[in-house]
Amino acid sequence: MLYEKLRGYAAGGVYPFHMPGHKRADGSGLPFEIDITEIDGFDNLHDPHGCLLSLQERAAALFGAREAFALVNGATVGILAAVRAMTRDADSVLIARNSHMATYHAAELCRLTTDYLLPDQIGESGVFASVSPEAVERRLQANPAISLVIITSPTYEGVVSDIRRIAAVCHMHGARLFVDEAHGAHFPFSDSFPPSAVQDGADAAVISLHKTLPSMTQTALLLTNDENLAQGFRRQLSVFETSSPSYVLMASIDRCLDFLQHSQSAFDRYAERLDAFYEAAASLRHLSVPRDKLRSNKNVFDRDKGKLCIFCNGYMTGSELMAALRSDYRLELEMALGDYALAMTSVCDTDEGFDRLLRALRELDSRCHGITQPASVTPLPLPHRRCPISEALAADGKMTDIRQAEGKVSREYVRVYPPGIPMIVPGEVIDRQLLQLLGDLEAKGHEILTDSASFPFISIIG
């Protein structure tokens, strides 16, 4: 296996007259001894024929795909390469509005004509529901030029869409389906989780190994069952992915695959821990960690139970809950928005970790006295689009305070982080509803990001 091959090479006494400059002898405790370049015997990620080809073939077999591409620039590079390979300049694409920023950057770089699908929200929680097959079909019927549909499933909060039906709708209308499945890398390894996207008919999907599996940050896979697409992916990854891929990261992928080949008992224990946690958390009186509240919503097809959405129910904000867990209990959650905070779990979590979270929530629950104003997030309609993203970015612009920009056309993305989903995209009109929501979110302590300056300053066309 790759990891053992690297360790053996490091122990072999070969002096490295080659990159990288630390020469595997820094002494800092980092794995410099296995940080090499494409020397003889260690293959080339952009033209693999040896150990890296074997790594990708193992990944494809484990994830139920015909082809798997190891990624060391995260799911981001997989999204950029896949969208470029699956479109031509000026193609029309349908994008679920709750997509990762990399999807918008791909549309920008490829000068695509974007159509958007805004999933329903679950009440005023700020959580997006599933993308419905019926909504996809309506958009494809209204715009037959759409050649590619891009959706996120699962979402940050674990909401899953009906990939099988959406894929069938796309193919019936001559479009392909690409799924950002970054948060669902663990799906194929337990019946306790939904099916994976490529197994359910998506033309391609990207998964982030590092999000929910034991693998280092930036490690991901691009998956497809279409050999013609695979050829395009190879070409585009040579454009977007680094020409000096990290062997440390690739070795991490290799070790992750080793784990997955012998992981059934670990995933069984993980599912048992989750079930036990949900059952115990049901006794909370004020806070709630519902097992089925999101999944039972009429607009939610399925859900990954590994994402723990902790609802505050008006007793505090999600941000206040997250801060209390950090300062009082040394528990760092993934994100908070409105009335909830999100704890991301994985197969590597322990009984002790779940117990600590449960004890902390019980203590905080006991302190809840009197409902304050619920920290709702009002759903917004899609902004009016004045011009394509690429055209807006190429236009002359000027900086202004966004609060003085009602009716103006943005040249930037404005997003709340996390999760970083854009609330306005270049080429769209800034309206009063957006300004009111941004003001509310800023007042509640959420970080609002723009591209070229500190919020509230923004570049507009003019």
PLY file of the C-alpha trace (Angstrom):
ply
format ascii 1.0
element vertex 462
property float x
property float y
property float z
element edge 461
property int vertex1
property int vertex2
end_header
0.00 0.00 0.00
1.09 3.59 -0.58
1.65 4.47 3.09
3.92 1.46 3.72
5.75 2.14 0.44
6.47 5.71 1.56
7.59 4.64 5.02
9.88 2.01 3.53
11.42 4.54 1.17
11.98 6.99 4.04
13.81 4.31 6.01
15.94 3.24 3.05
18.70 5.85 3.46
18.27 7.46 0.03
19.46 11.08 0.13
16.92 13.41 -1.53
18.54 15.65 -4.11
15.07 16.70 -5.20
12.13 18.74 -3.99
10.80 19.56 -1.45
13.32 21.77 0.29
12.91 20.43 3.82
14.51 17.14 2.64
12.34 15.07 4.97
14.43 16.05 8.01
12.81 19.10 9.60
12.43 17.55 13.06
9.18 19.42 13.82
7.12 16.26 14.25
5.32 16.78 10.94
5.51 13.88 8.43
8.28 15.40 6.33
9.94 12.02 5.87
7.12 10.94 3.54
6.66 14.30 1.78
8.17 13.65 -1.65
7.64 14.64 -5.26
7.04 12.45 -8.32
10.30 10.51 -8.09
10.89 7.13 -9.69
8.58 4.43 -8.37
5.93 6.75 -6.91
3.75 7.44 -9.96
2.17 10.71 -11.13
-1.33 11.70 -10.04
-1.97 13.38 -13.39
-0.97 10.26 -15.36
-1.18 7.34 -12.91
0.03 3.89 -13.92
1.37 2.44 -10.66
0.61 2.87 -6.97
-1.61 5.92 -7.50
-3.63 4.15 -10.18
-4.09 1.30 -7.71
-5.23 3.78 -5.07
-7.86 5.24 -7.39
-9.06 1.80 -8.49
-9.52 0.79 -4.85
-11.44 3.99 -4.19
-13.74 3.37 -7.17
-14.49 -0.16 -5.97
-15.20 0.96 -2.41
-17.49 3.81 -3.45
-19.34 1.87 -6.15
-18.11 3.94 -9.09
-16.45 3.06 -12.37
-13.86 5.82 -11.96
-12.53 7.67 -8.91
-10.09 10.57 -8.96
-8.06 11.37 -5.85
-8.21 15.08 -5.03
-5.74 16.97 -2.86
-7.25 20.43 -3.33
-10.51 19.45 -1.67
-13.95 19.01 -3.17
-13.51 22.51 -4.59
-11.15 21.34 -7.32
-13.48 18.44 -8.10
-16.39 20.86 -8.59
-14.36 23.18 -10.83
-13.02 20.34 -12.97
-16.34 18.52 -13.22
-18.36 21.58 -14.22
-15.77 22.53 -16.84
-15.76 18.99 -18.24
-19.56 18.73 -18.28
-20.24 22.06 -20.02
-19.15 24.28 -22.88
-18.79 28.05 -22.81
-22.15 29.82 -22.44
-24.07 26.60 -21.73
-27.19 26.94 -19.62
-26.99 25.24 -16.22
-29.49 24.82 -13.41
-27.95 25.36 -9.97
-29.61 24.76 -6.63
-29.19 28.09 -4.88
-27.77 26.48 -1.71
-24.67 25.34 -3.62
-21.06 25.74 -2.52
-19.20 28.85 -3.69
-17.03 26.67 -5.94
-20.11 26.00 -8.07
-20.58 29.72 -8.67
-16.88 30.16 -9.38
-17.12 27.37 -11.95
-20.06 29.13 -13.62
-18.04 32.34 -13.59
-14.90 30.80 -15.09
-16.83 28.85 -17.74
-19.02 31.87 -18.60
-22.15 29.79 -18.06
-25.71 31.04 -18.23
-27.14 30.25 -14.81
-30.69 29.38 -13.89
-31.41 28.86 -10.19
-33.63 26.58 -8.20
-34.37 27.75 -4.66
-35.23 24.83 -2.35
-37.92 25.39 0.23
-36.85 26.24 3.75
-38.08 24.29 6.74
-40.22 26.91 8.44
-38.08 29.87 9.50
-35.22 27.68 10.69
-32.85 28.69 7.88
-32.45 25.01 6.96
-33.01 24.23 3.30
-35.27 21.31 2.48
-34.61 18.81 -0.31
-34.51 19.72 -3.98
-37.69 18.22 -5.37
-37.72 16.25 -8.64
-40.88 18.14 -9.62
-39.12 21.50 -9.26
-36.21 20.28 -11.38
-38.62 19.06 -14.06
-40.47 22.39 -14.14
-37.20 24.27 -14.67
-36.06 21.87 -17.41
-39.42 22.16 -19.17
-39.24 25.95 -18.96
-35.66 26.06 -20.24
-34.86 23.13 -22.57
-31.36 24.57 -23.18
-30.19 23.48 -19.71
-27.48 20.86 -20.17
-26.36 20.35 -16.56
-28.12 20.32 -13.19
-26.04 20.86 -10.04
-27.39 20.17 -6.57
-26.01 19.70 -3.05
-27.01 16.47 -1.29
-26.55 16.10 1.61
-26.57 19.71 2.74
-24.58 21.02 5.69
-27.47 19.99 7.93
-27.69 16.54 6.34
-30.77 17.04 4.17
-30.75 14.59 1.25
-32.60 14.88 -2.06
-34.18 12.10 -4.13
-31.19 11.60 -6.41
-32.66 8.61 -8.22
-35.76 10.51 -9.37
-33.87 13.74 -10.08
-31.34 11.84 -12.21
-34.18 10.22 -14.17
-35.79 13.62 -14.77
-32.50 15.11 -15.93
-31.76 12.28 -18.33
-35.31 12.36 -19.74
-34.70 16.01 -20.67
-31.21 15.46 -22.06
-29.37 17.02 -19.10
-26.70 15.58 -16.83
-26.73 15.61 -13.03
-23.74 16.56 -10.91
-24.07 16.20 -7.13
-21.97 18.01 -4.57
-21.96 15.15 -2.05
-19.07 16.55 -0.04
-20.77 15.85 3.29
-21.84 12.31 2.37
-18.57 10.39 1.94
-19.69 7.91 4.62
-22.98 6.97 2.94
-21.88 3.75 1.17
-20.60 2.10 4.34
-23.74 1.60 6.41
-27.41 1.00 5.74
-28.04 3.55 8.49
-27.30 6.29 5.94
-28.89 7.17 2.57
-27.58 5.71 -0.72
-24.72 7.52 -2.43
-25.35 9.75 -5.44
-23.46 7.79 -8.11
-25.14 4.57 -6.97
-28.49 6.34 -7.39
-27.85 7.48 -10.96
-26.01 10.80 -10.76
-23.63 11.27 -13.67
-20.90 12.42 -11.28
-20.41 13.40 -7.66
-17.69 14.88 -5.50
-17.16 13.71 -1.91
-14.93 15.14 0.81
-13.19 12.29 2.60
-11.94 14.68 5.28
-15.41 15.84 6.33
-16.80 12.57 7.70
-14.05 9.96 7.31
-10.56 9.55 8.82
-8.59 11.49 6.21
-6.63 14.73 6.23
-8.05 18.11 5.28
-8.15 18.73 1.50
-8.60 15.06 0.64
-11.57 14.24 -1.58
-12.72 12.08 -4.49
-14.43 12.81 -7.80
-16.62 9.88 -8.84
-18.37 8.87 -12.05
-19.71 5.79 -13.83
-19.33 7.44 -17.25
-16.03 6.73 -19.00
-16.51 9.61 -21.44
-16.89 12.00 -18.52
-13.86 10.44 -16.87
-11.73 11.42 -19.87
-12.90 15.01 -19.52
-12.24 14.96 -15.78
-8.64 13.86 -16.35
-8.06 16.79 -18.69
-9.68 19.38 -16.43
-7.99 18.14 -13.25
-4.68 18.77 -15.00
-5.85 22.38 -15.36
-7.34 23.04 -11.92
-5.46 20.75 -9.54
-1.92 21.43 -8.37
0.90 19.98 -10.45
2.69 19.18 -7.17
0.18 16.99 -5.35
1.01 16.23 -1.74
2.09 12.65 -1.13
1.23 13.15 2.53
-2.37 13.86 1.56
-2.46 11.00 -0.95
-1.10 8.68 1.73
-3.91 9.89 3.97
-6.41 8.86 1.28
-4.68 5.49 1.09
-4.96 4.98 4.85
-8.60 6.03 4.76
-9.30 3.40 2.10
-7.57 0.82 4.29
-9.91 1.75 7.12
-12.99 1.55 4.88
-12.08 -1.94 3.71
-12.40 -3.16 7.30
-14.93 -0.69 8.71
-18.19 -2.56 9.14
-17.93 -2.96 12.90
-16.83 0.68 13.30
-19.84 1.93 11.37
-22.14 -0.38 13.33
-20.87 1.17 16.56
-21.21 4.65 15.08
-24.87 4.04 14.22
-25.48 2.67 17.71
-23.87 5.76 19.29
-26.06 8.05 17.22
-29.24 6.17 18.10
-28.35 6.17 21.79
-27.58 9.89 21.70
-30.88 10.78 20.02
-32.79 8.64 22.49
-31.08 10.28 25.48
-31.46 13.79 24.02
-35.22 13.27 23.72
-35.45 14.05 27.46
-34.31 17.66 26.92
-37.15 20.00 27.87
-36.15 23.26 26.15
-33.38 22.56 23.70
-33.96 19.75 21.20
-31.94 17.44 18.98
-34.73 15.85 16.96
-34.08 12.57 15.21
-37.02 12.89 12.82
-38.21 16.53 12.97
-36.36 17.50 9.80
-36.86 14.21 8.02
-40.63 14.18 8.67
-41.04 17.56 6.97
-43.05 17.12 3.78
-40.27 18.77 1.75
-37.46 16.55 3.06
-36.82 13.30 1.18
-34.20 11.87 3.56
-31.58 12.96 6.06
-28.14 11.99 7.35
-28.60 11.37 11.06
-24.88 11.97 11.62
-25.52 15.73 11.49
-26.81 16.77 14.92
-29.00 19.87 14.53
-29.46 21.32 18.01
-32.47 23.65 18.09
-32.69 26.34 20.76
-36.45 26.91 20.37
-36.21 30.57 21.30
-34.40 30.12 24.62
-31.15 31.39 23.10
-29.69 31.79 19.63
-27.68 29.12 17.90
-24.62 31.36 18.15
-25.13 31.73 21.92
-25.41 27.96 22.29
-22.25 27.44 20.27
-20.37 30.02 22.34
-21.53 28.47 25.63
-20.43 25.00 24.55
-17.04 26.40 23.57
-16.37 28.50 26.67
-17.97 26.38 29.39
-17.49 22.84 28.11
-14.63 23.01 25.59
-16.83 21.62 22.85
-16.42 23.22 19.41
-19.37 22.82 17.05
-19.30 23.18 13.28
-21.59 26.18 12.80
-24.60 28.10 14.07
-27.33 29.98 12.25
-30.52 31.49 13.57
-32.15 29.18 16.10
-29.86 26.15 15.74
-26.28 24.99 15.98
-24.77 22.04 14.14
-22.57 19.30 15.57
-20.98 17.22 12.83
-20.20 13.66 13.85
-18.22 10.89 12.20
-17.29 7.27 12.54
-14.28 8.40 14.56
-16.31 9.98 17.37
-16.17 8.25 20.72
-18.61 7.36 23.47
-16.81 9.90 25.65
-17.38 12.65 23.10
-21.09 11.95 22.78
-21.40 11.73 26.57
-19.70 15.11 27.02
-22.05 16.76 24.54
-25.10 15.20 26.14
-24.07 16.29 29.66
-23.40 19.82 28.43
-26.77 20.07 26.68
-28.55 18.80 29.79
-26.87 21.43 31.93
-27.63 24.21 29.47
-31.18 22.93 29.13
-31.65 23.23 32.88
-30.61 26.91 32.71
-33.23 27.82 30.11
-35.80 30.18 31.63
-38.20 32.14 29.47
-38.41 32.19 25.71
-36.83 35.17 24.01
-37.56 36.19 20.44
-36.91 33.10 18.26
-33.86 33.64 16.04
-35.74 32.95 12.83
-34.28 33.28 9.36
-36.85 34.62 6.92
-36.72 32.87 3.54
-35.95 35.23 0.67
-37.07 34.85 -2.94
-34.38 34.72 -5.58
-33.04 38.20 -6.41
-33.78 39.66 -9.81
-30.94 38.91 -12.24
-29.88 41.80 -14.46
-26.96 40.06 -16.26
-24.79 36.89 -16.15
-22.05 36.54 -13.52
-19.19 36.87 -16.01
-20.71 40.01 -17.54
-21.16 41.64 -14.12
-17.57 40.90 -13.16
-16.30 42.44 -16.40
-18.36 45.62 -16.00
-17.03 48.87 -14.59
-17.78 49.21 -10.91
-17.48 51.35 -7.82
-17.36 50.70 -4.10
-20.27 51.70 -1.94
-21.91 50.92 1.38
-24.41 48.15 0.61
-26.96 49.92 2.80
-26.97 52.70 0.21
-27.15 50.31 -2.74
-30.83 49.36 -2.91
-31.78 48.86 -6.55
-28.14 48.60 -7.67
-26.55 45.61 -9.38
-23.90 43.73 -7.40
-20.48 42.90 -8.81
-19.75 40.63 -5.85
-20.98 37.65 -3.91
-22.43 38.38 -0.48
-22.63 35.41 1.83
-23.12 34.55 5.47
-20.34 32.32 6.78
-20.78 29.57 7.66
-22.13 27.95 5.57
-21.04 30.43 2.89
-24.00 30.10 0.53
-24.32 33.32 -1.52
-27.31 35.51 -0.75
-26.60 37.62 -3.80
-24.53 36.82 -6.88
-22.78 39.19 -9.32
-25.33 40.49 -11.79
-28.24 40.45 -9.32
-30.18 43.42 -7.96
-29.79 44.36 -4.29
-33.31 44.76 -2.88
-34.80 45.94 0.42
-35.59 42.41 1.66
-31.97 41.38 1.29
-30.73 44.48 3.10
-33.13 43.87 5.98
-32.05 40.24 6.35
-28.34 41.13 6.20
-28.89 43.76 8.87
-30.66 41.25 11.11
-27.94 38.64 10.66
-25.16 41.15 11.31
-26.92 42.32 14.49
-27.03 38.71 15.69
-23.27 38.34 15.27
-23.09 36.40 12.01
-20.07 36.94 9.77
-21.00 38.42 6.40
-18.42 38.17 3.63
-17.95 40.07 0.38
-15.19 39.66 -2.18
-13.16 42.86 -2.28
-13.70 44.75 0.96
-15.02 44.44 4.47
-18.79 44.31 4.82
-20.86 46.49 4.47
-18.81 47.80 1.51
-19.45 46.19 -1.85
-18.65 46.74 -5.50
-21.65 47.58 -7.67
-22.01 48.15 -11.41
-21.83 51.82 -12.20
0 1
1 2
2 3
3 4
4 5
5 6
6 7
7 8
8 9
9 10
10 11
11 12
12 13
13 14
14 15
15 16
16 17
17 18
18 19
19 20
20 21
21 22
22 23
23 24
24 25
25 26
26 27
27 28
28 29
29 30
30 31
31 32
32 33
33 34
34 35
35 36
36 37
37 38
38 39
39 40
40 41
41 42
42 43
43 44
44 45
45 46
46 47
47 48
48 49
49 50
50 51
51 52
52 53
53 54
54 55
55 56
56 57
57 58
58 59
59 60
60 61
61 62
62 63
63 64
64 65
65 66
66 67
67 68
68 69
69 70
70 71
71 72
72 73
73 74
74 75
75 76
76 77
77 78
78 79
79 80
80 81
81 82
82 83
83 84
84 85
85 86
86 87
87 88
88 89
89 90
90 91
91 92
92 93
93 94
94 95
95 96
96 97
97 98
98 99
99 100
100 101
101 102
102 103
103 104
104 105
105 106
106 107
107 108
108 109
109 110
110 111
111 112
112 113
113 114
114 115
115 116
116 117
117 118
118 119
119 120
120 121
121 122
122 123
123 124
124 125
125 126
126 127
127 128
128 129
129 130
130 131
131 132
132 133
133 134
134 135
135 136
136 137
137 138
138 139
139 140
140 141
141 142
142 143
143 144
144 145
145 146
146 147
147 148
148 149
149 150
150 151
151 152
152 153
153 154
154 155
155 156
156 157
157 158
158 159
159 160
160 161
161 162
162 163
163 164
164 165
165 166
166 167
167 168
168 169
169 170
170 171
171 172
172 173
173 174
174 175
175 176
176 177
177 178
178 179
179 180
180 181
181 182
182 183
183 184
184 185
185 186
186 187
187 188
188 189
189 190
190 191
191 192
192 193
193 194
194 195
195 196
196 197
197 198
198 199
199 200
200 201
201 202
202 203
203 204
204 205
205 206
206 207
207 208
208 209
209 210
210 211
211 212
212 213
213 214
214 215
215 216
216 217
217 218
218 219
219 220
220 221
221 222
222 223
223 224
224 225
225 226
226 227
227 228
228 229
229 230
230 231
231 232
232 233
233 234
234 235
235 236
236 237
237 238
238 239
239 240
240 241
241 242
242 243
243 244
244 245
245 246
246 247
247 248
248 249
249 250
250 251
251 252
252 253
253 254
254 255
255 256
256 257
257 258
258 259
259 260
260 261
261 262
262 263
263 264
264 265
265 266
266 267
267 268
268 269
269 270
270 271
271 272
272 273
273 274
274 275
275 276
276 277
277 278
278 279
279 280
280 281
281 282
282 283
283 284
284 285
285 286
286 287
287 288
288 289
289 290
290 291
291 292
292 293
293 294
294 295
295 296
296 297
297 298
298 299
299 300
300 301
301 302
302 303
303 304
304 305
305 306
306 307
307 308
308 309
309 310
310 311
311 312
312 313
313 314
314 315
315 316
316 317
317 318
318 319
319 320
320 321
321 322
322 323
323 324
324 325
325 326
326 327
327 328
328 329
329 330
330 331
331 332
332 333
333 334
334 335
335 336
336 337
337 338
338 339
339 340
340 341
341 342
342 343
343 344
344 345
345 346
346 347
347 348
348 349
349 350
350 351
351 352
352 353
353 354
354 355
355 356
356 357
357 358
358 359
359 360
360 361
361 362
362 363
363 364
364 365
365 366
366 367
367 368
368 369
369 370
370 371
371 372
372 373
373 374
374 375
375 376
376 377
377 378
378 379
379 380
380 381
381 382
382 383
383 384
384 385
385 386
386 387
387 388
388 389
389 390
390 391
391 392
392 393
393 394
394 395
395 396
396 397
397 398
398 399
399 400
400 401
401 402
402 403
403 404
404 405
405 406
406 407
407 408
408 409
409 410
410 411
411 412
412 413
413 414
414 415
415 416
416 417
417 418
418 419
419 420
420 421
421 422
422 423
423 424
424 425
425 426
426 427
427 428
428 429
429 430
430 431
431 432
432 433
433 434
434 435
435 436
436 437
437 438
438 439
439 440
440 441
441 442
442 443
443 444
444 445
445 446
446 447
447 448
448 449
449 450
450 451
451 452
452 453
453 454
454 455
455 456
456 457
457 458
458 459
459 460
460 461
